[in-house]
Amino acid sequence: MFLNALGHYIPQERVHNDYFLELNGLTSDWITQRTGITTRSKANDDESLHTMAARAVENAIHHLPYGLDQVDLIVAASYTPEDTVGTLAHVIQREFKIENAKAIYVSSACSSFVNALEIVEGYMAMGKAKRALIVCGDHNWAYSHPEDPMSGHLWGDAAVACFLSNESQKENEPEILQVFTRGLGHIGKGPQGVYMRPEEGIIMPDGRDVFMNATKFMCEALNHITSNEGMTVNILDYLITHQANKRIVANVAHHLNIPLERFLNNIDKYGNTGSASAITVLSEEQSRFNKGEHVGVTVFGGGYSSGGFLIRF
């Protein structure tokens, strides 16, 4: 698969760590030391998952080498739906008049983008799609509880849009070489590790279980996608993990024996933006990557689930 265009949207509002002191007693220094977060993005009252995703699509189409009418598959990925019937995929289809596309919604917590990517890969392999759009984002502030000392200070809002094709559309397009996902509901706390229920919102009862399993399975995903290409992880030029906690990133770097400088992050500015988090890093850093470089992206989601993909620029 080839990456034709990539765009993101991050709300302008930032909530500083100081906001949480009166709510849950956590100091700014404690939050920064434990998570790496200083501020987090927050959608305005007139913004939603749907509006953020639409803005991401608008930012991506400036670089698209074909018309939106040629898109034949839309896959939306999120765990914070605004509507579970008129899904994000259908809203984007209508707003951008993408009339000849299948529209699908998928959710696997913070792994959702990679699962969407694998669905696109499958449709293209079956010859049922040639040009696809993935829209992915999370409106965490609509579901989170800032007063919760376990996880209320973690969440941010963001969205990304990614256009893909089964054949290269222009010179020097990035190519996605490997995609890998796995369900891990049977591991550790599984569905009780992180959950979001209508009456409770987003809850993370056991951060340590999430931390340990996220480290283990993000490392395994990176090893899988590189070994399938006859490569090793340490030859990757850059690595991007799910932006859940900067200490998890450091732990992944330690376990893989790779310098932390090769890991790209934005959690300090935006917090944990959910299923869009790793891909917003990729989108923000597009100009950094040079021809021939390899980037490994790895994610872990509550529930649990994990995955990754390998890009050659």
CORMO-V919766 format. One record per pair of residues at least 24 apart in sequence whose C-alpha atoms are under 10 Angstrom apart, sorted by the first residue. I is the first residue (numbers start at 1). J is the second residue. D is the distance in Angstrom with one decimal. If there is no record, write none. Layout:
I	J	D
I	J	D
//
This chain:
1	117	9.6
1	120	8.9
1	121	7.1
1	124	8.3
1	125	9.6
1	130	9.5
1	131	9.6
1	164	6.6
1	165	5.7
1	166	4.8
1	167	6.6
1	168	7.9
1	173	10.0
1	174	8.8
1	175	5.8
1	176	5.3
1	177	7.2
1	178	9.0
1	179	9.9
1	311	9.7
2	131	9.5
2	163	8.5
2	164	5.5
2	165	5.3
2	166	6.3
2	167	6.3
2	168	5.7
2	169	7.9
2	170	9.6
2	172	9.9
2	173	6.4
2	174	5.9
2	175	4.4
2	176	5.9
2	177	8.8
2	311	9.1
2	312	9.6
2	313	9.9
3	64	9.9
3	132	9.9
3	162	7.3
3	163	6.2
3	164	4.8
3	165	6.8
3	166	9.2
3	167	9.5
3	168	8.2
3	169	9.0
3	173	6.3
3	174	5.4
3	175	6.0
3	176	7.0
3	311	8.9
3	312	10.0
3	313	9.5
4	60	9.2
4	61	9.5
4	63	7.7
4	64	6.2
4	65	7.1
4	66	9.1
4	131	9.2
4	132	9.6
4	133	9.8
4	162	7.7
4	163	5.3
4	164	5.4
4	165	6.8
4	167	9.7
4	168	7.8
4	169	6.8
4	170	7.9
4	173	6.6
4	174	7.6
4	175	9.1
5	57	9.5
5	59	9.3
5	60	5.6
5	61	6.9
5	62	8.2
5	63	5.6
5	64	5.4
5	65	8.1
5	133	9.4
5	161	8.1
5	162	5.9
5	163	5.1
5	164	7.3
5	165	9.9
5	173	9.0
5	174	9.5
5	283	9.3
6	56	8.4
6	57	8.3
6	59	7.9
6	60	5.0
6	61	8.1
6	62	9.4
6	63	7.8
6	64	8.5
6	133	9.8
6	134	9.6
6	160	7.5
6	161	5.8
6	162	4.6
6	163	6.4
6	164	9.1
6	279	9.0
6	280	9.2
6	282	8.6
6	283	6.0
6	284	9.3
6	286	8.5
7	53	9.7
7	55	8.7
7	56	5.3
7	57	6.4
7	58	7.8
7	59	5.1
7	60	4.0
7	61	7.8
7	62	8.9
7	63	8.8
7	135	9.7
7	159	8.7
7	160	5.7
7	161	5.2
7	162	6.6
7	163	9.0
7	279	9.2
7	280	8.0
7	282	9.4
7	283	5.9
7	284	8.2
7	286	9.6
8	52	8.6
8	53	8.0
8	54	9.6
8	55	7.5
8	56	4.4
8	57	7.5
8	58	8.9
8	59	6.6
8	60	7.2
8	135	9.6
8	136	9.3
8	137	9.3
8	158	7.6
8	159	5.7
8	160	4.1
8	161	6.1
8	162	8.7
8	276	8.8
8	279	8.3
8	280	6.0
8	281	9.2
8	282	9.5
8	283	6.4
8	284	7.7
9	51	9.5
9	52	6.1
9	53	7.2
9	54	8.6
9	55	6.0
9	56	4.8
9	57	8.6
9	58	9.2
9	59	7.6
9	60	9.7
9	137	9.1
9	157	9.1
9	158	5.9
9	159	5.3
9	160	6.3
9	161	8.7
9	276	9.9
9	280	8.1
9	283	9.7
9	284	9.9
10	41	6.8
10	42	8.3
10	43	8.1
10	52	7.5
10	53	9.7
10	55	9.1
10	56	8.5
10	137	9.8
10	156	9.0
10	157	6.8
10	158	4.7
10	159	6.6
10	160	8.7
10	270	8.1
10	273	9.2
10	280	8.5
11	40	9.7
11	41	6.0
11	42	6.0
11	43	5.3
11	44	7.3
11	47	8.4
11	52	7.7
11	156	9.2
11	157	7.0
11	158	6.7
11	159	9.1
11	270	9.2
12	40	9.9
12	41	6.9
12	42	7.4
12	43	7.6
12	44	8.3
12	270	9.9
13	39	9.5
13	40	8.2
13	41	5.8
13	42	5.4
13	43	6.8
13	44	7.1
13	157	9.8
13	270	9.7
14	38	9.5
14	39	5.8
14	40	5.3
14	41	4.8
14	42	6.1
14	43	9.0
14	156	8.9
14	269	8.0
14	270	7.6
14	271	9.7
15	39	5.3
15	40	5.3
15	41	6.5
15	42	6.9
15	153	9.4
15	155	10.0
15	156	8.9
15	269	9.4
15	270	8.9
15	271	9.5
16	40	6.8
16	41	9.3
16	153	9.5
16	269	9.3
17	153	7.5
17	154	9.7
19	146	8.9
19	153	9.0
20	146	6.9
20	147	7.2
20	148	9.4
20	149	8.8
20	152	8.5
20	153	6.8
21	147	9.2
21	149	9.9
21	153	10.0
22	147	8.6
23	145	9.8
23	146	6.9
23	147	4.8
23	148	8.1
23	149	8.5
23	152	9.5
23	153	9.8
24	146	7.7
24	147	4.9
24	148	6.4
24	149	5.4
24	150	9.2
24	152	8.5
24	153	8.9
25	147	8.7
25	148	9.8
25	149	7.6
26	147	9.7
26	149	7.2
26	150	10.0
26	153	8.7
31	153	7.7
31	154	8.8
32	245	9.8
32	246	9.1
32	268	8.1
33	246	9.0
33	247	8.6
34	245	7.8
34	246	8.0
34	247	7.0
34	248	9.9
35	153	9.4
35	154	7.8
35	243	9.8
35	244	7.9
35	245	4.7
35	246	5.4
35	247	6.3
35	248	8.5
35	267	8.5
35	268	8.3
35	271	8.7
35	272	9.6
36	154	9.8
36	243	9.9
36	244	9.4
36	245	6.4
36	246	5.0
36	247	7.1
36	248	9.8
36	249	9.9
36	266	9.6
36	267	6.9
36	268	5.5
36	269	9.1
36	271	8.5
37	153	8.7
37	154	7.5
37	155	9.7
37	243	10.0
37	244	9.6
37	245	7.8
37	246	7.8
37	266	9.0
37	267	5.9
37	268	4.1
37	269	6.6
37	270	7.6
37	271	5.7
37	272	8.6
38	153	10.0
38	154	9.9
38	267	8.4
38	268	5.2
38	269	6.2
38	270	8.2
38	271	7.8
39	153	9.4
39	154	9.3
39	155	9.7
39	156	8.8
39	267	8.4
39	268	6.3
39	269	5.0
39	270	6.0
39	271	6.6
40	153	8.5
40	154	7.6
40	155	6.7
40	156	5.1
40	157	7.9
40	266	9.9
40	267	7.8
40	268	7.5
40	269	5.7
40	270	3.9
40	271	4.4
40	272	7.7
40	273	8.4
41	139	9.9
41	140	9.7
41	141	9.0
41	155	7.9
41	156	4.7
41	157	5.4
41	158	7.4
41	267	9.8
41	269	7.3
41	270	4.7
41	271	6.8
41	272	8.9
41	273	8.0
42	139	8.2
42	140	8.3
42	141	6.6
42	142	9.5
42	155	8.5
42	156	5.7
42	157	5.4
42	158	8.2
42	270	8.4
42	271	9.6
42	273	9.6
43	139	7.3
43	140	9.0
43	141	7.4
43	142	8.8
43	156	8.3
43	157	6.1
43	158	8.1
44	141	9.8
44	157	9.9
45	142	9.9
47	139	9.1
48	81	9.6
48	82	7.5
48	137	9.9
48	138	8.9
48	139	6.6
48	141	9.9
48	142	8.6
48	157	9.2
48	158	9.7
49	78	8.8
49	80	7.8
49	81	7.3
49	82	6.4
49	83	9.6
49	88	7.9
49	136	9.0
49	137	6.5
49	138	6.1
49	139	5.4
49	140	9.2
49	142	9.4
49	157	8.4
49	158	8.1
49	159	7.5
50	81	8.9
50	82	7.3
50	83	9.3
50	87	9.0
50	88	6.1
50	89	9.2
50	91	7.2
50	92	7.8
50	135	9.6
50	136	9.8
50	137	8.7
50	138	9.5
50	139	9.2
50	159	9.1
51	88	9.7
51	91	9.6
51	92	9.4
51	159	9.2
52	135	9.8
52	136	9.5
52	137	7.6
52	138	8.8
52	139	8.6
52	157	8.7
52	158	6.7
52	159	5.7
52	160	8.3
52	161	10.0
53	88	8.1
53	89	9.7
53	91	9.7
53	92	7.9
53	134	9.9
53	135	6.2
53	136	6.8
53	137	6.5
53	138	9.0
53	158	8.1
53	159	5.2
53	160	6.4
53	161	7.0
54	88	9.4
54	91	8.8
54	92	6.6
54	95	8.0
54	96	8.6
54	135	8.4
54	159	8.6
54	160	9.0
54	161	8.4
55	159	8.2
55	160	8.6
55	161	8.8
56	135	8.0
56	136	9.0
56	137	9.3
56	158	8.9
56	159	6.1
56	160	5.2
56	161	5.3
56	162	8.8
57	92	8.6
57	96	9.0
57	133	8.8
57	134	9.2
57	135	7.5
57	136	10.0
57	159	9.1
57	160	7.3
57	161	5.2
57	162	7.8
57	163	9.0
58	96	9.3
58	161	8.6
59	160	9.1
59	161	8.2
60	160	8.5
60	161	6.4
60	162	7.2
60	163	7.9
60	283	9.4
61	161	9.0
61	162	9.4
61	163	8.5
63	163	9.7
64	162	9.9
64	163	7.7
64	164	9.8
64	169	9.1
64	170	9.6
65	163	10.0
65	169	6.6
65	170	7.1
66	131	9.5
66	169	8.1
66	170	9.8
67	98	9.6
68	93	9.8
68	96	7.6
68	97	8.0
68	98	6.2
68	99	9.2
68	100	9.7
68	101	9.9
68	131	9.4
68	132	9.7
68	133	9.2
68	163	9.7
69	96	9.0
69	97	7.5
69	98	5.4
69	99	6.9
69	100	7.0
69	101	8.6
69	131	9.9
70	98	8.0
70	99	9.2
70	100	7.7
70	101	8.4
70	130	8.6
70	131	6.8
70	132	8.8
71	98	6.8
71	99	8.6
71	100	7.1
71	101	6.1
71	102	9.1
71	129	8.4
71	130	7.6
71	131	4.9
71	132	5.4
71	133	6.9
71	163	8.6
71	164	9.1
71	165	9.0
72	98	8.0
72	99	8.3
72	100	5.6
72	101	3.8
72	102	6.2
72	103	8.8
72	128	8.5
72	129	5.8
72	130	6.8
72	131	5.8
72	132	6.0
72	133	8.3
73	98	9.1
73	100	8.1
73	101	4.6
73	102	4.7
73	103	6.2
73	104	8.1
73	120	7.8
73	123	8.5
73	124	9.6
73	128	8.7
73	129	6.2
73	130	8.0
73	131	6.7
73	132	4.6
73	133	6.3
73	134	8.4
73	163	9.9
73	164	9.7
74	98	8.8
74	100	9.9
74	101	6.3
74	102	6.0
74	103	4.8
74	104	6.2
74	105	8.5
74	116	9.5
74	120	8.7
74	129	9.8
74	131	9.1
74	132	5.8
74	133	4.9
74	134	5.9
74	135	7.6
74	163	9.4
75	101	9.7
75	102	8.2
75	103	6.0
75	104	4.8
75	105	5.8
75	106	7.2
75	113	9.2
75	115	9.8
75	116	6.1
75	117	8.4
75	119	8.0
75	120	7.6
75	132	7.7
75	133	6.3
75	134	4.9
75	135	6.4
75	136	8.4
75	162	9.9
76	103	7.8
76	104	6.2
76	105	4.7
76	106	6.2
76	107	8.5
76	112	8.8
76	113	8.3
76	116	7.2
76	133	8.3
76	134	5.7
76	135	4.8
76	136	5.7
76	137	8.5
76	161	9.3
77	104	8.7
77	105	6.0
77	106	5.0
77	107	5.6
77	108	8.2
77	109	8.9
77	110	9.3
77	111	9.0
77	112	5.3
77	113	5.7
77	114	8.9
77	115	8.2
77	116	6.3
77	117	9.5
77	134	7.4
77	135	6.3
77	136	4.6
77	137	6.8
77	138	8.7
77	159	9.8
77	160	9.8
77	275	7.5
77	276	8.6
78	105	8.0
78	106	6.8
78	107	5.4
78	108	7.7
78	109	7.0
78	110	7.9
78	111	9.1
78	112	6.2
78	113	7.8
78	116	9.7
78	135	8.6
78	136	5.8
78	137	5.5
78	138	5.8
78	139	8.8
78	159	9.3
78	274	8.2
78	275	6.3
78	276	8.2
79	106	8.4
79	107	5.5
79	108	6.9
79	109	5.3
79	110	7.6
79	111	9.5
79	112	7.6
79	136	9.5
79	137	8.3
79	138	6.6
79	139	8.8
79	140	8.9
79	195	10.0
79	196	8.5
79	274	8.1
79	275	7.6
80	107	8.9
80	109	8.8
80	137	8.1
80	138	5.5
80	139	6.0
80	140	6.7
80	141	9.5
80	142	8.0
80	143	7.4
80	196	8.6
80	201	9.7
80	202	9.4
80	274	9.1
80	275	9.6
81	105	9.6
81	107	9.3
81	137	9.2
81	138	7.8
81	139	8.0
81	140	9.9
81	142	9.7
81	143	10.0
82	138	9.5
82	139	8.5
82	142	9.2
88	135	7.9
88	136	8.8
88	137	9.6
89	133	9.4
89	134	8.6
89	135	7.4
89	136	9.5
92	133	9.8
92	135	8.3
93	133	9.9
101	129	8.7
101	131	9.3
101	132	8.4
101	133	9.4
102	128	9.7
102	129	8.9
102	132	9.3
103	133	9.7
104	134	9.6
105	134	9.8
105	135	9.5
105	136	9.8
106	136	9.6
107	136	9.8
107	275	9.0
108	183	8.6
108	275	8.5
108	300	9.5
108	301	6.7
108	302	7.8
108	303	7.5
108	304	8.2
108	305	6.8
108	306	8.9
109	138	9.6
109	194	9.0
109	195	8.9
109	196	9.6
109	274	7.4
109	275	6.4
109	300	8.2
109	301	4.9
109	302	5.6
109	303	7.0
109	304	8.0
109	305	7.7
109	306	9.4
110	137	9.6
110	138	9.2
110	242	7.5
110	243	9.3
110	244	9.0
110	272	9.5
110	273	8.7
110	274	5.1
110	275	3.9
110	276	7.6
110	277	8.1
110	278	9.3
110	299	6.9
110	300	6.1
110	301	4.1
110	302	6.7
110	303	9.3
110	304	9.3
110	305	8.1
110	306	8.3
110	307	9.8
111	181	8.1
111	182	9.3
111	183	9.6
111	242	8.3
111	274	8.5
111	275	5.9
111	276	8.9
111	277	9.9
111	278	9.7
111	298	8.7
111	299	5.6
111	300	5.6
111	301	4.9
111	302	8.3
111	303	9.8
111	304	9.0
111	305	6.3
111	306	5.8
111	307	6.5
111	308	8.6
112	136	7.8
112	137	9.2
112	181	9.7
112	274	8.9
112	275	5.6
112	276	8.3
112	299	9.0
112	300	9.3
112	301	7.9
112	305	9.0
112	306	9.1
112	307	9.2
113	137	8.6
113	160	9.4
113	162	9.8
113	274	9.7
113	275	5.9
113	276	6.9
113	277	9.5
113	278	9.1
113	279	8.1
113	299	9.0
113	307	9.4
113	308	9.6
114	179	7.4
114	180	7.6
114	181	6.9
114	275	8.7
114	276	9.9
114	279	9.5
114	297	9.2
114	298	8.6
114	299	7.8
114	300	9.9
114	306	8.5
114	307	6.3
114	308	6.4
114	309	7.3
115	179	8.7
115	180	8.2
115	181	6.4
115	182	8.8
115	305	9.7
115	306	9.1
115	307	7.7
115	308	9.1
116	181	10.0
117	162	9.4
117	164	9.1
117	176	9.7
117	179	7.3
117	180	9.2
117	181	9.6
117	308	9.7
117	309	8.7
118	178	9.3
118	179	6.1
118	180	7.2
118	181	7.6
118	307	9.7
118	308	9.8
118	309	9.2
119	179	9.9
120	164	8.3
120	165	9.1
120	166	9.4
121	164	9.4
121	165	9.3
121	166	8.3
121	176	9.7
121	178	9.6
121	179	8.1
123	166	9.8
124	164	9.9
124	165	8.1
124	166	6.2
124	167	9.9
125	166	8.3
127	166	9.2
129	165	8.4
129	166	8.0
130	164	8.2
130	165	5.5
130	166	5.4
130	167	7.8
131	163	7.3
131	164	5.7
131	165	4.4
131	166	6.7
131	167	8.7
131	169	9.9
132	162	8.2
132	163	5.7
132	164	5.1
132	165	6.3
132	166	8.9
133	161	7.0
133	162	5.7
133	163	4.6
133	164	6.4
133	165	9.0
134	160	8.1
134	161	5.7
134	162	5.1
134	163	6.5
134	164	8.1
135	159	7.4
135	160	5.9
135	161	4.6
135	162	6.6
135	163	8.9
135	276	9.1
136	160	5.3
136	161	6.4
136	162	8.5
136	274	9.5
136	275	6.8
136	276	5.8
136	277	9.6
136	279	8.9
136	280	9.9
137	161	8.7
137	273	7.7
137	274	7.2
137	275	6.1
137	276	5.0
137	277	8.3
137	279	9.7
137	280	9.6
138	272	9.7
138	273	6.4
138	274	5.9
138	275	6.6
138	276	6.8
138	277	9.0
139	273	8.0
139	274	8.5
140	201	9.3
140	202	8.0
140	272	8.7
140	273	7.2
140	274	7.5
141	201	9.8
141	202	9.4
141	273	9.7
142	201	8.4
142	202	9.4
143	196	7.8
143	197	9.1
143	198	8.7
143	199	9.9
143	200	8.3
143	201	4.8
143	202	5.8
143	203	9.3
144	196	8.9
144	200	8.8
144	201	5.7
144	202	5.2
144	203	7.7
145	200	8.8
145	201	7.2
145	202	7.3
145	203	8.3
148	202	9.7
148	203	8.4
148	204	9.4
149	204	10.0
150	203	8.1
150	204	6.6
150	205	7.0
150	206	8.2
150	207	7.4
151	194	9.8
151	202	8.3
151	203	7.0
151	204	6.1
151	205	8.4
151	206	9.7
151	207	8.2
152	202	8.5
152	203	8.4
152	204	9.0
153	271	8.3
153	272	9.3
154	244	7.8
154	245	8.3
154	267	9.3
154	270	9.2
154	271	5.6
154	272	5.7
154	273	8.6
154	274	9.9
155	202	9.6
155	244	8.8
155	267	9.7
155	270	8.1
155	271	5.4
155	272	4.8
155	273	6.1
155	274	7.7
156	267	9.0
156	269	9.2
156	270	5.6
156	271	4.9
156	272	5.3
156	273	4.5
156	274	7.6
156	277	9.1
157	270	7.5
157	271	8.2
157	272	7.9
157	273	5.1
157	274	7.8
157	276	8.7
157	277	9.0
158	270	8.4
158	271	9.9
158	272	9.3
158	273	5.7
158	274	8.1
158	275	9.0
158	276	6.5
158	277	7.5
158	280	7.8
159	273	8.3
159	274	9.3
159	275	8.6
159	276	5.7
159	277	8.3
159	279	8.9
159	280	7.5
160	275	9.4
160	276	6.1
160	277	8.8
160	278	9.9
160	279	6.9
160	280	6.3
160	281	10.0
160	282	9.9
160	283	8.0
161	276	9.2
161	279	9.0
161	280	9.3
161	283	9.1
162	279	9.0
162	283	9.1
172	291	7.4
172	292	9.5
172	312	10.0
172	313	7.3
173	291	9.2
173	312	8.9
173	313	6.8
174	289	9.8
174	290	10.0
174	291	8.5
174	292	9.1
174	293	9.5
174	294	9.5
174	311	6.5
174	312	5.6
174	313	4.3
175	294	9.7
175	310	8.5
175	311	5.6
175	312	5.3
175	313	6.5
176	294	9.8
176	295	9.6
176	296	10.0
176	309	7.1
176	310	5.8
176	311	4.5
176	312	6.5
176	313	8.8
177	225	8.4
177	226	9.3
177	228	9.3
177	229	7.7
177	294	9.7
177	309	7.4
177	310	5.5
177	311	5.8
177	312	7.0
178	224	9.1
178	225	5.7
178	226	8.0
178	227	10.0
178	228	7.6
178	229	7.7
178	296	9.5
178	308	8.1
178	309	5.3
178	310	5.2
178	311	7.5
178	312	9.8
179	221	9.4
179	224	9.4
179	225	6.8
179	228	10.0
179	297	9.6
179	298	10.0
179	307	7.6
179	308	6.0
179	309	4.4
179	310	6.8
179	311	9.4
180	221	7.0
180	222	9.1
180	224	7.7
180	225	6.7
180	298	9.3
180	306	8.4
180	307	5.2
180	308	5.4
180	309	6.2
180	310	9.1
181	221	7.8
181	225	10.0
181	298	9.6
181	299	9.2
181	300	9.7
181	305	7.6
181	306	5.8
181	307	4.0
181	308	6.6
181	309	8.8
182	217	9.5
182	221	8.9
182	300	9.7
182	304	9.0
182	305	5.8
182	306	5.5
182	307	6.1
182	308	9.5
183	300	10.0
183	301	9.4
183	303	8.3
183	304	6.5
183	305	4.5
183	306	6.6
183	307	8.8
184	213	9.6
184	217	9.2
184	300	9.6
184	301	9.1
184	302	9.1
184	303	7.1
184	304	4.7
184	305	4.8
184	306	7.3
185	302	8.8
185	303	5.6
185	304	4.8
185	305	6.9
186	303	9.0
186	304	7.8
186	305	9.8
187	213	8.1
187	303	9.1
187	304	7.2
187	305	9.2
188	212	9.3
188	213	7.5
188	303	9.8
188	304	8.5
189	213	9.5
189	302	9.4
189	303	8.2
189	304	8.1
190	301	9.9
190	302	7.2
190	303	5.0
190	304	5.0
190	305	8.6
191	302	6.9
191	303	4.1
191	304	6.3
191	305	9.8
192	302	8.4
192	303	7.0
192	304	8.9
193	301	9.7
193	302	6.3
193	303	6.6
193	304	7.5
194	301	8.4
194	302	4.9
194	303	6.3
194	304	8.1
195	302	6.8
195	303	7.0
195	304	9.8
196	302	9.6
196	303	10.0
204	302	8.7
210	244	9.8
210	248	9.7
210	300	8.9
210	301	8.8
210	302	7.5
210	303	9.7
210	304	8.6
211	244	9.0
211	245	8.4
211	247	8.7
211	248	6.4
211	251	9.2
211	300	9.9
212	248	8.3
212	251	9.1
213	248	9.9
213	300	8.4
213	301	9.9
213	302	10.0
213	304	8.7
213	305	9.7
213	306	9.6
214	241	9.8
214	242	9.1
214	244	9.1
214	248	7.4
214	249	9.5
214	251	9.7
214	252	8.8
214	298	9.9
214	299	7.9
214	300	5.5
214	301	7.9
214	302	9.1
214	304	9.0
214	305	9.0
214	306	8.0
215	241	9.8
215	247	9.7
215	248	6.1
215	249	7.8
215	250	9.3
215	251	6.5
215	252	5.5
215	253	9.3
215	254	9.9
215	255	8.3
215	299	9.6
215	300	8.5
216	248	9.9
216	251	9.3
216	252	7.7
216	255	8.5
216	300	9.6
216	306	10.0
217	252	9.5
217	298	8.8
217	299	8.4
217	300	7.2
217	304	10.0
217	305	8.6
217	306	6.4
217	307	8.0
217	308	9.9
218	242	8.6
218	248	9.7
218	249	9.6
218	252	7.4
218	297	9.0
218	298	5.5
218	299	5.9
218	300	6.3
218	301	10.0
218	305	9.8
218	306	6.7
218	307	7.0
218	308	7.6
219	251	9.6
219	252	6.3
219	253	8.7
219	255	7.6
219	256	7.0
219	298	7.8
219	299	9.4
219	306	10.0
219	307	9.7
219	308	9.6
220	252	10.0
220	256	9.7
220	298	9.1
220	306	9.2
220	307	8.8
220	308	9.3
221	296	9.4
221	297	8.8
221	298	6.4
221	299	8.1
221	300	9.4
221	306	7.3
221	307	5.5
221	308	5.6
221	309	8.3
222	256	9.4
222	296	6.6
222	297	7.4
222	298	6.3
222	299	9.4
222	307	8.2
222	308	6.4
222	309	7.8
222	310	8.3
223	256	9.1
223	296	9.7
223	298	10.0
223	308	9.6
224	307	9.3
224	308	8.5
224	309	9.4
224	310	9.9
225	296	8.0
225	297	9.4
225	298	9.4
225	307	9.1
225	308	7.0
225	309	6.4
225	310	6.3
225	311	9.9
226	294	9.8
226	296	8.1
226	308	9.9
226	309	8.9
226	310	7.2
229	310	9.1
233	257	9.5
233	258	8.4
233	294	10.0
233	295	9.8
233	296	8.1
234	258	6.3
234	259	9.3
234	262	9.9
235	293	9.6
235	294	8.1
235	295	9.6
236	262	8.5
236	293	7.6
236	294	5.4
236	295	5.9
236	296	6.7
236	310	9.3
236	311	9.8
236	312	9.8
237	262	6.8
237	263	9.1
237	289	8.8
237	290	9.7
237	292	9.5
237	293	6.0
237	294	5.5
237	295	6.0
237	296	8.3
237	312	9.9
238	262	5.0
238	263	5.9
238	264	7.0
238	288	10.0
238	289	8.7
238	293	8.2
238	294	6.8
238	295	4.9
238	296	6.6
238	297	8.7
239	263	4.8
239	264	6.4
239	265	9.2
239	278	9.8
239	282	9.6
239	294	8.7
239	295	5.6
239	296	4.9
239	297	5.9
239	298	7.9
239	310	9.5
240	264	5.5
240	265	6.9
240	266	9.9
240	277	9.6
240	278	6.1
240	279	8.4
240	281	7.3
240	282	7.5
240	295	7.5
240	296	6.3
240	297	4.7
240	298	6.4
240	299	8.5
240	308	9.6
241	265	7.8
241	277	8.5
241	278	5.8
241	279	9.1
241	281	9.1
241	296	8.4
241	297	5.8
241	298	4.8
241	299	5.6
241	300	8.4
241	308	8.8
242	267	9.2
242	272	8.2
242	273	9.0
242	274	7.8
242	275	7.8
242	276	8.5
242	277	5.9
242	278	4.8
242	279	8.4
242	280	10.0
242	281	9.3
242	297	8.0
242	298	6.4
242	299	4.7
242	300	6.5
242	301	8.5
242	306	9.8
242	308	9.8
243	267	5.5
243	268	9.2
243	270	9.1
243	271	7.4
243	272	5.5
243	273	7.2
243	274	7.6
243	275	9.1
243	276	9.0
243	277	5.5
243	278	6.0
243	279	9.6
243	280	9.6
243	281	8.8
243	298	10.0
243	299	8.4
243	300	9.5
244	271	7.5
244	272	5.0
244	273	8.0
244	274	7.6
244	277	8.2
244	278	9.4
244	299	9.3
244	300	8.8
244	301	9.4
245	271	8.3
245	272	7.4
246	271	9.8
246	272	10.0
262	295	9.8
263	295	9.8
263	296	9.6
263	297	9.8
264	297	10.0
274	299	10.0
274	300	9.9
274	301	8.5
274	302	10.0
275	299	8.5
275	300	9.1
275	301	8.0
286	313	9.8
289	313	6.9
//
